[in-house]
């Protein structure tokens, strides 16, 4: 049952996605609480976030992938997303900066979702459906824990800490991906 997860190329990508989803779901679930906007304001922010995510995943990601390759784009996007989360942690009191970071993150997340899904399908030694389900299981563990943990970190410390934690988690994901690069030789 765990063979797909243990596949040497799939394991680092799955673990990267787990850590990356800590950052993703911290942004998605926690940032509305610090924005201080009404429901419509939050809706507008995440509308533009979603539009940028969609455009970047369908239009921008394939162009970047063709020019630079999947691995290089994932490294760059994870690093940039880490920086955005750290900036958000430093700027909790500055709503315009938070809004800009949230919308920009939509572009990064769209590109990364496309790249990481492509990588999973290319490196997996098992059927696509098995690879996809194993990868989704691992990555959404991060997505399940992050919203709860972000709230607790804010409660235990302050509202800056969830973003710092998310940034550190994404950075760990980048290191995991880089350390597993030898198992992803066929991945461009």
Rosetta blueprint (number, residue, H / E / L):
1 X L
2 X L
3 X H
4 X H
5 X H
6 X H
7 X L
8 X H
9 X H
10 X H
11 X H
12 X H
13 X H
14 X H
15 X H
16 X H
17 X H
18 X H
19 X H
20 X H
21 X H
22 X H
23 X H
24 X H
25 X H
26 X H
27 X H
28 X H
29 X H
30 X H
31 X H
32 X H
33 X H
34 X H
35 X H
36 X L
37 X L
38 X L
39 X H
40 X H
41 X H
42 X H
43 X H
44 X H
45 X H
46 X H
47 X H
48 X H
49 X H
50 X H
51 X H
52 X H
53 X H
54 X H
55 X H
56 X H
57 X H
58 X H
59 X H
60 X H
61 X H
62 X H
63 X H
64 X H
65 X H
66 X H
67 X H
68 X H
69 X L
70 X H
71 X H
72 X H
73 X H
74 X H
75 X H
76 X H
77 X H
78 X H
79 X H
80 X H
81 X H
82 X H
83 X H
84 X H
85 X H
86 X H
87 X H
88 X H
89 X H
90 X H
91 X L
92 X L
93 X L
94 X L
95 X H
96 X H
97 X H
98 X H
99 X H
100 X H
101 X H
102 X H
103 X H
104 X H
105 X H
106 X H
107 X H
108 X H
109 X H
110 X H
111 X H
112 X H
113 X H
114 X H
115 X H
116 X H
117 X H
118 X H
119 X H
120 X H
121 X H
122 X H
123 X H
124 X L
125 X L
126 X L
127 X L
128 X H
129 X H
130 X H
131 X H
132 X H
133 X H
134 X H
135 X H
136 X H
137 X H
138 X H
139 X H
140 X H
141 X H
142 X H
143 X H
144 X H
145 X H
146 X H
147 X H
148 X H
149 X H
150 X H
151 X H
152 X H
153 X H
154 X H
155 X H
156 X H
157 X L
158 X L
159 X L
160 X L
161 X H
162 X H
163 X H
164 X H
165 X H
166 X H
167 X H
168 X H
169 X H
170 X H
171 X H
172 X H
173 X H
174 X H
175 X H
176 X H
177 X H
178 X H
179 X H
180 X L
181 X H
182 X H
183 X H
184 X H
185 X L
186 X L
187 X L
188 X L
